[in-house]
């Protein structure tokens, strides 16, 4: 009978130790995901020779943030741009819609971006009466001070599009 008592006592001590350890332990992989949506409306003036065209725009940015044990590790932003661009000569509005995604990866403190990847379409509009669709799509990767750019270079240099507006 004495062996049974020792087994129960050892089991009780083990249960207390495990309960205490579980109660005070910090989860090693406590991943927190948060979502937000920001909408902004504004006018922006393009810099072009002669009269600057004005674009009336609405942006919707859907953001997903990932934190590990309270430290931000990654942020994903889905951008939706709805713009109406005034033609400099006729005043006619041209639709300028874009959609792109930016993913940012953060260093150990969660304060500094160590890698950023942007892909999608920044410019996409149709010139009225011409049937010309002008678009700028591509991918930009920035990592530790180095840039890799495709046709998306500089994200969106609107001066290249002045002849269309």
C-alpha positions in Angstrom: 0.0 0.0 0.0 2.9 2.3 0.7 3.9 2.1 -3.0 0.5 3.3 -4.1 0.7 6.3 -1.7 4.1 7.3 -3.1 2.7 7.1 -6.7 -0.3 9.3 -5.8 2.0 11.8 -4.0 4.4 11.9 -6.9 1.5 12.4 -9.4 0.1 15.2 -7.3 3.4 17.0 -7.1 3.9 16.6 -10.9 0.4 18.0 -11.5 1.1 21.1 -9.3 4.5 21.7 -11.1 2.9 21.4 -14.5 0.0 23.7 -13.6 2.3 26.3 -12.2 4.6 26.1 -15.3 1.6 26.4 -17.7 0.1 29.3 -15.7 3.3 31.3 -15.8 4.7 30.4 -19.2 4.6 32.9 -22.1 3.4 31.4 -25.3 6.4 31.1 -27.6 4.3 31.7 -30.8 1.7 34.2 -29.7 0.7 35.4 -33.2 -1.8 38.3 -33.2 -3.4 39.4 -36.4 -5.3 42.8 -36.7 -7.2 44.3 -39.6 -8.0 47.9 -40.4 -9.5 49.9 -43.3 -8.6 53.5 -44.1 -10.4 55.6 -46.7 -9.2 59.0 -47.9 -10.5 61.5 -50.5 -8.3 64.2 -52.0 -7.2 66.1 -55.0 -3.7 65.9 -56.4 -2.0 68.1 -59.0 0.2 66.4 -61.5 3.3 68.3 -62.5 3.2 68.7 -66.2 4.4 71.4 -68.7 1.6 74.1 -69.0 -1.5 73.7 -67.0 -1.3 70.9 -64.4 -4.0 68.3 -64.6 -5.9 67.7 -61.4 -6.8 64.2 -60.2 -9.7 63.7 -57.8 -9.0 60.4 -55.9 -10.3 58.1 -53.3 -8.0 55.5 -51.8 -9.1 52.5 -49.7 -6.2 50.8 -47.9 -7.0 47.5 -46.2 -4.2 46.6 -43.8 -3.4 43.3 -42.1 -0.7 43.5 -39.3 1.0 40.5 -37.8 2.6 40.6 -34.4 4.6 37.9 -32.7 4.6 38.2 -28.9 3.7 41.9 -29.2 6.3 42.7 -31.8 5.2 43.6 -35.4 6.8 41.2 -37.9 4.8 41.9 -41.1 2.3 44.3 -42.5 0.3 43.8 -45.7 -1.4 46.8 -47.3 -3.9 46.3 -50.2 -4.4 49.6 -52.0 -7.4 50.5 -54.2 -7.1 53.8 -56.0 -10.2 55.3 -57.7 -9.2 58.5 -59.5 -10.8 60.8 -62.0 -8.2 62.8 -63.9 -9.1 66.1 -65.7 -7.8 66.4 -69.2 -5.9 69.7 -69.4 -7.4 70.8 -72.7 -11.0 69.5 -72.6 -11.7 69.2 -68.9 -13.1 65.7 -69.6 -12.6 63.2 -66.8 -10.6 60.1 -67.4 -10.9 57.2 -65.1 -7.6 56.3 -63.3 -7.9 53.2 -61.2 -5.1 51.3 -59.7 -4.7 48.4 -57.3 -1.5 47.2 -55.7 -0.2 45.3 -52.6 2.7 46.3 -50.4 4.1 43.7 -48.0 6.6 45.0 -45.4 8.8 42.7 -43.2 10.1 44.2 -39.9 13.4 43.6 -38.0 13.6 42.2 -34.5 12.3 45.3 -32.8 9.3 45.7 -35.1 10.2 49.3 -35.8 12.3 49.1 -39.0 11.3 47.7 -42.3 14.0 45.3 -43.5 12.2 44.2 -46.7 9.4 45.7 -48.7 7.7 44.2 -51.8 5.1 46.2 -53.9 3.3 44.6 -56.8 0.3 45.6 -58.9 -1.0 48.4 -61.1 -0.4 52.0 -60.1 -1.7 53.6 -63.3 -4.5 52.3 -65.4 -6.6 54.8 -67.4 -8.2 55.1 -70.8 -7.7 58.2 -72.9 -11.2 59.4 -73.9 -11.9 59.3 -77.7 -8.5 57.6 -78.3 -9.2 54.2 -76.9 -5.7 54.1 -75.6 -5.3 52.3 -72.3 -2.3 53.6 -70.3 -1.0 51.5 -67.5 2.0 51.0 -65.3 2.4 47.7 -63.6 5.2 45.8 -62.1 7.1 44.9 -58.9 9.4 46.8 -56.6 11.5 45.1 -54.0 13.6 47.0 -51.4 15.8 45.0 -49.1 18.5 46.3 -46.7 19.1 49.4 -48.7 19.2 47.6 -52.1 16.4 48.2 -54.7 15.3 45.9 -57.5 12.8 47.6 -59.8 11.0 46.5 -62.9 8.8 48.7 -65.1 7.3 49.8 -61.8 10.5 51.8 -61.2 10.0 54.8 -58.9 6.5 53.5 -58.2 4.8 56.0 -60.4 6.5 58.9 -62.3 3.5 60.8 -63.6 5.6 63.1 -65.7 5.9 60.3 -68.3 2.1 60.4 -68.7 1.7 64.2 -69.3 1.3 63.7 -73.0 -1.9 61.7 -72.4 -3.6 64.3 -70.2 
